[in-house]
């Protein structure tokens, strides 16, 4: 008695099965961007702003939340009140300011023509 065609092993089906198994096995491993540990993330220099909430080292802040937990926050802003310094920025600027220590960094486009 012969077995049905679907149950007989054939080379193309066997190769396809091995390919699917390989894709599943490879896809279940750690991805390169998830392979780090918490300890390595904490000691990485790019995450030092978590320890210094007063520094705004990138767009939306150190933890990319766009907010700080420092208190008290101002409830009103009056002209000249609480202003520590002011400077004219040449050109057109669209970048996010970066605060590191006593420095504020900002890029702008200045036309040379």
URJOBEL-V920553 format. One record per residue. N is the residue number from 1. OMEGA is omega in degrees with one decimal (NA if undefined). D_CENTER is the distance of its C-alpha to the mean C-alpha in Angstrom with 2 decimals. Layout:
N|OMEGA|D_CENTER + N|OMEGA|D_CENTER
//
This chain:
1|-178.2|62.61 + 2|179.3|59.58 + 3|178.7|56.07 + 4|-176.3|54.18 + 5|-178.5|52.09 + 6|-177.6|48.81 + 7|179.1|49.64 + 8|177.7|50.80 + 9|176.0|48.26 + 10|-176.2|47.63 + 11|-179.8|45.71 + 12|179.1|43.32 + 13|179.6|42.49 + 14|177.4|42.01 + 15|178.9|39.69 + 16|178.5|37.66 + 17|178.3|37.50 + 18|178.1|36.31 + 19|177.7|33.59 + 20|179.0|32.32 + 21|179.2|32.49 + 22|179.1|30.58 + 23|179.1|27.75 + 24|-179.3|27.58 + 25|179.9|27.67 + 26|-178.9|25.01 + 27|-178.5|22.70 + 28|-178.8|23.13 + 29|176.5|21.79 + 30|174.0|18.46 + 31|-175.4|15.87 + 32|-177.5|14.58 + 33|177.6|10.96 + 34|-171.3|12.62 + 35|-178.6|15.32 + 36|177.4|14.21 + 37|178.7|15.96 + 38|-179.8|15.32 + 39|-179.5|17.59 + 40|178.2|15.78 + 41|-178.7|12.45 + 42|-179.1|14.57 + 43|179.3|16.37 + 44|-176.1|13.57 + 45|-177.0|13.84 + 46|-179.0|10.24 + 47|-178.7|10.61 + 48|-179.6|14.05 + 49|174.1|13.32 + 50|-179.5|13.45 + 51|-177.8|17.02 + 52|-175.9|17.70 + 53|178.9|16.92 + 54|178.2|19.10 + 55|-178.4|16.72 + 56|-166.7|14.25 + 57|-179.3|12.38 + 58|179.6|9.85 + 59|-178.1|9.81 + 60|172.8|10.28 + 61|-174.2|10.83 + 62|-180.0|9.87 + 63|175.8|8.48 + 64|-179.9|7.29 + 65|179.8|10.66 + 66|-178.6|12.73 + 67|175.0|15.51 + 68|-179.8|17.21 + 69|-177.9|19.69 + 70|-179.6|22.28 + 71|-4.5|25.69 + 72|176.8|27.93 + 73|179.2|26.30 + 74|176.9|28.70 + 75|177.2|30.47 + 76|179.5|32.04 + 77|179.8|31.50 + 78|-178.6|34.76 + 79|177.6|35.32 + 80|-177.6|35.67 + 81|178.6|34.79 + 82|-179.4|31.98 + 83|-178.6|31.31 + 84|179.2|30.86 + 85|-179.8|30.75 + 86|-179.9|30.51 + 87|176.0|30.25 + 88|179.2|30.86 + 89|178.5|28.03 + 90|175.6|29.65 + 91|179.4|28.68 + 92|-179.8|26.13 + 93|177.2|22.67 + 94|-174.5|19.72 + 95|175.8|16.91 + 96|177.9|15.17 + 97|177.8|17.05 + 98|180.0|15.68 + 99|177.7|17.84 + 100|-178.4|18.54 + 101|179.3|21.85 + 102|-175.8|24.54 + 103|171.6|22.86 + 104|-178.2|21.22 + 105|-178.5|19.83 + 106|176.4|19.91 + 107|176.2|20.50 + 108|179.0|23.24 + 109|178.7|25.35 + 110|-179.2|28.97 + 111|178.6|31.57 + 112|-178.3|33.97 + 113|NA|36.47
//
